[in-house]
């Protein structure tokens, strides 16, 4: 999972572990406009993945698969660390979203199996639930 903010967008993306040469389970890429905290409803999203030895995978998603959510199932061709970046084309311009790094493993057997348990008494509020009510997210700070 990755959550980050640009000047215009909030990105929350859930993606599964990747195995070399195997199509991934779907990525759930949630995009929210910061000017009104509403889901992105239009535009195309390009997911650019760059890996070891010049490996590259580009996935163009022509529209959200559902309100605010784009889905992708990239197949990554090399084991190692990959860099993920996204570009949203909407509202008459392009918005760059630097996602970060992810690992691609050689086989299912080499996937990490140390699953982190969520904290007890955690209150979960899905992004789709947040979009249905007035909300805003901010970085905590001492005042």
Order of alpha helices (4+ residues) and beta strands (2+ residues): beta-beta-beta-beta-beta-beta-beta-beta-beta-alpha
